[in-house]
Amino acid sequence: MNKKQSTFFGSAASLTAALALTLLTITLVTFVLSSCSIPTGGEGNLTLVLPDGGKFVTYTKGGPEEDRGPRQEDLSQLTYIIHGSGPGILSKTVQGGVGAISVSVVPGNWTIWVEVKYGVMLYAESAPQSVNVTAGGSNVVPITIGPPGLAENTDDFGGGDPDVKYAYFSASDAPDALDIYLRTIQSVAGNYVIYVTGTGHQIAPTGTNPSFTLASGVNISLRGDGALVKSGDVAMWQIGGSAKLILRGPTLDGNGKGDPVVRISSGLFVMESGTITGTLTASAYGGGVQGGGGIFTMNGGSITDNSAASGGGVYVATGCTFTMNGGSITNNTANNGVDGGGGVFVWGGIFNLNPPAAKASISGNFFSGGSGAQVFVNGGTFKVDGVSDTSY
């Protein structure tokens, strides 16, 4: 099933806490989903029992104070949305401030999940839970509500995403709020999930503000459907040491500026979904992604509409390994008229393209000098399904 990821959530008896930029540590909340029979109607009754009367806690995060969650006096602004699929489709919305929610469904095997909204903001969610609802019996199933990604168990950091710090940025945040936050964690080892919605999140707001570099031990999973915009002629992301960046959904927009969107010196960049676009430079190698070392793995998403001297989409230098298992590299341009690689330019590095083409495609790219528009190799290795390819 397709579900949008949520914002963060925690549980406590108190509901008052100050909020600020967006770093938090989540305590998961468990409530009970019980099912019992309604013999007269031939239906099963599901009851969501919420802890502590449905009270939720807000968060304390470093920086200026900002309310981003419900206080005790405005619990009524919480909305619970119960979803289900099985013998039928279940969708029920209940206003907050209640201790239990009951719904009647047709007996059978159901998958149930819950979203919690605060105003229009998706505030928390549960992972999908299987429930066998019978007309003649009852069962009790614990359901956990928690932070982003819980409903999509990606396990980006291994071990069930241990000790993860969660952050949420929306269109209501200051344009440079995300940039400021990233600069505070760039050298602080840890696992971070950053959930971004809305557009206009500026990275490197001024040309004199240098790119930040993710240091060893800094692991970031970037999620949501928002857009990050490069507002200076510096790379949006620099990955160094043993750092890890995972892109799941957002758009990284070069905004017509110079330098690549993502620069890999070492470490790991994984692109699962999302878009890298908009770099325009006549001098830099690699418009979308510049691999000077480390590992770049592309499993999905799109690298499109970037322009660079060579490697309009991706540049793979000595010491870098680029493996493409899925996604698309399209409509990128190599503009120096000498070295090709409108799509991918391999200069001493390794490029592994794993078919089928339906999952991983390189097409519609341009090179002002003639041939080599899609892939251009100079001293490196290009393999298709493990076999060296010289047909480029």
N, C-alpha and C positions, 0 to 999 in steps of 0.2 A: 504494500500500500504506500501511497505517497503522502508524507506528512511533513509539513514545515517544522523546522526546529524551533524550540521555544527559547524564551529568555530564562533567567535563573530563578531559583526558588529555594527556600529554606524553611525550617520549622522551629518554633519555640513558643513558650507561653506568652511572651511579651511581643508586642507588635511595633514598638517604637525604636527606630534606629536611624541614624543619619546616613545619607548616601553621598557619594561623590564620584570621582572619575569613572571607575568601573571594575575594580579588582575585588573579588570576593571568594570566600571559601564556603562551600555549600554543605549543609547538613541535610541529608535526604529525609523525607517524610514518608511514613508508611501509613496507609489507611486500609481498611478491610472492605472488600467487595464480597457480600454474601448473597446467595441466591436461595430462594425457597419457593415453594409451589403455591399457586392459587388454583385449587382444584375446580372451583366453579367456572373459571374463565379459561381453563386449560392453558394458562400462561405461567411463565416463571417470573418471579419478582426479584430484581437485582437491587440491592441496597448498598450505596456507597457510604461507609461510616468514616467521617473525617475526624482526625485527631484534634483534641482541644477545641471542640466546637467550631472547627473550620478556620481557626485563627492562623494567620501567617505572619512571618517576621520580615522586616526589611533589613537592609544591609548597611554596614559601616565600611566605607571605602575611603582611601586616602584622597585628599584634595578638598576643594570647597564643597560645602554641604549642598546636596540636591536630593529632593524626594523622588524616588523612582518606584516606590511600592506602597502598599496600603498601610495606613496607620490603624490602630484599633477602632477609631471612631468612624472610619469609612470602609469597613468590611463589606458594606453593601455594594461597593463598586467592583468587588470580585465577581467574576462570572465563570461558572463551571460549564464546560461543554463536554458532554459524554458522547463518545463515538463508538460504534460497534458494527461489525460485519459478521455475518453467519447465515442463518436461515432467512434473514432479512437485513435491512439497513437500519441502524439506530443512530439518531442524532437528537440530543435533548440539551437544551440550554436552561440552566438554573442560576438565579442570582445568588450571590454569596451571602455569608453570614448565617449559614445553616450548618447543623451538625451531621446531617445525613441526607442522602438523595436516593429516592427510589424510582425505578423504572420497570415497566412490565414488558417482557419480550417473549417471543415464541421459543419454546424449549428447543435445545440443540446446542451445538458447539459454536461458541461466539469468540470473537477477538474484540476485546474492549480496551479503549484507551481514553484518557481524560486530558483536556487542555484547561488551563486556568488563565483567564485574562484579567488584567487590571486596566479598566478603560478599554482602549483599543490595543494595548500592548499585550502581546503573548508573553505570559509571565512565568509559566511553568507547564510541565506536561508529565505524563507517565509513559512508560514503555508499554507497547502492546502486550496484553495479557490474555491467555486462553482461558475460557471459562465454559464449563459444561453445565448448562442450565437444564434442569429436569423439572417436569411438572409434579413429580411425586417425591421429590427429595430436596435436599439443600446442600450447599457447600459454602465454604468460606475461603476466599482467595486473597492473600495480601497483595496490594498494589502500591508501588512506590512512585511518588511524584518527586521530580528533581530537576536538575539543570539542563542546559542545552545538550543535545546529542544523546540524551538518555533513550529517547524513542528510536534513535538510529544508533545502534550499538556498534559504533565504528572502532572503538578500542584503538585509537590512533597512537597511543603511547605504550601499549602493552600492559598486561596484567589488569585489564578492566578499567583503564584510565585512572590509575591511582593518584591521589594527592593533586588533583587538578584544580587550578584557579580559573574562575570563570569571569568573563567581562562582557558587557553588553553596550553597544553604541547604536543610537538611533538618529533620525534626522533632527531631533530636538537638541542634540548635543552641539557644542561649539565646533566649527569646522576643523579646528586643530586639536580637538580633545583626544582623538585616537592617536595622532602623532605624538602628543605629549606622553600618553600612556605607554606607547611602545618604547619611547626613549627611557622610561623608568624601569622597564623590565629587560632591556636588550642584553644586559650583562648579569641578570639575576637568574641562575639556573632554576628550572622548574617546568612543569607542564601547564600550558595555557590554552584554553578554548576562548576564542574571541568571536562573538556573534555580532554581525554588522547588518543593520537594515538602513534603508534610506540612501540618498546620494549626497555627494559633496564633502565626504570625509577626506580632508587634505593631508597628504603625506609630504614632508619636506616643504612646508609652506613658503619658504624663501630660498632663493638660489644660494645664499650664504650659509644656510642651515644644512650641515652635512648629513649624508645618509647615516642611518643607524645600522649597526652590524650585529646580527644575532650571534652571541658568543656560545662557546661549548656548553652544552647542558640546557640551553634554552630551546624548548620544543613548543611550537605554536600550531594549533589547528584553527584555521580561519574559516568561519562558517557564516551562513545567512545569505540574503539576497541583495545586499547593499552594494555600493560602489565606492572604491577608494580612488582618489584622483591625485596624480602626481603634479604638484604645482611648482616644481623647480627642476632645473636641468641636472638632477642627480637621480641615482637609482632609487626606486621606491623601497625595495627590499634588498638587503645584502646579507648573505648567509655565510658564516664563517665557522671555524672550529668544527665541532661535531653537532652543530645546531641543526634543527629540523623544522621545516615549514611545510604545512599541508594546506592546500587550497581546496575548499569544499563549498563552492557556490558563488562567492562574491565576484564582482568585476574589478580588475585592476586596470585602471585607465591611465595611460601615459600622457594623455591630454595635450598631444602635439609637442611635448618637451623632448629634450635630448636625454641620452643615457638610457640603458635598458630599464625595463620595469623590474625585473628580478635579476640580480647578479649573484652567482654562486662561486665563492672562492674555495670553499670546502663544505663539508656537511651534506645535507640532503634536502632536496625540494621535491615534493610529491604533488602532482596536480590531478585531483580526482574529478573535479567539475569546476565550473566558473569560466571566466573569460579574461585573457590578457590582451590588451589592445591599445592603440593610440600613440605609440612612440614614433617620433619623427626626428631622425638625426642623420646627418651626412658624414659623421666622423666615427661614431662608436660602432663596434662590432656587436651584433645581437640587439635587435630592437625589443623583442618580447622577453627573451631569456638569454642571458650571457653566462655560459658555463666556462669559467676559467679553471675549474677544478671541481671535486666533489661529484655528486650523483644527482641527476635529474630524471625522475620517472613520471611519465605522463600516461595516466590511465583513462582520462576523459577530459572534457572541457574543450575550449577553443582558444587558439592563439591566432589572432587575425588583425589585419589592417595596421600593421607596424612597418616601419621603414628604417633601414640602417645602411651603413656603408656595405656591409656583407652580413649575411645571416639575418635577414629582416625579421624572421620569426624566431629562430634559435641559432645560437653560435656555440659550437662545441670545440673547445681548445684542448691542447695536451693536458692530460690529467683529469679530464671530465668524461664521464660516461652518461650518455643520454639514451634511455630506453623508452620507446613509445609503444604502449600496449593498446591505446585507445585515444579518442579525441580527434581533433582536426587542426591542421596548420594551413590556413588559407589566406589568400589576398594580401600577402606580405611582400615587401620589395627590397631587393639589394640594389643600391643606387650609385655605387662608385664606378660602375662600368668596367671594372677589372676582375674582381673576385665575384663569383656567383653566389648562389644560395639565397634566393629570395625566400624560400621556405626554411631550409636548414643549411648552414655552412659548417662543415667539419674540418677543422684545422689542427690535426694531430690528435684529436680526441677519438672517442668510440661512439658510434651511433648504431643502436640495435632497434630495428623496426620489426615488430612482431605482427604478422597479419592475423586475421583477415582484414582486408582493406575496408570492409564495412564498419570495423571498429576503430581503425587507425588510418586516417587519410591525410595526404599532403597533396594539395592541388590548388590551381589558380593563383600561384605565386609568380612574381615577376623579377627579371634581372635585366637591367638596362644594357648590358653588354652582349646579350644573346643567349646561348645555351647555359644550362645549369640553374634554371629558374627554381626548380623544386628542391633538389639536393645537390650541393657542390662539395666535393671532398678534395682536400689538399693535404696529403701526408697523413691522413687519419684512416680510420676503419669504418666502413659502412656495411652492416650485415642485415639481411632480410631473413627472418626466421632462422637465424644462426648461420646463414651461408653468406660469405662475402659477395657483395654486389658491386660491379663496376659499370653498370649500365646507365649510371647517372650522367 
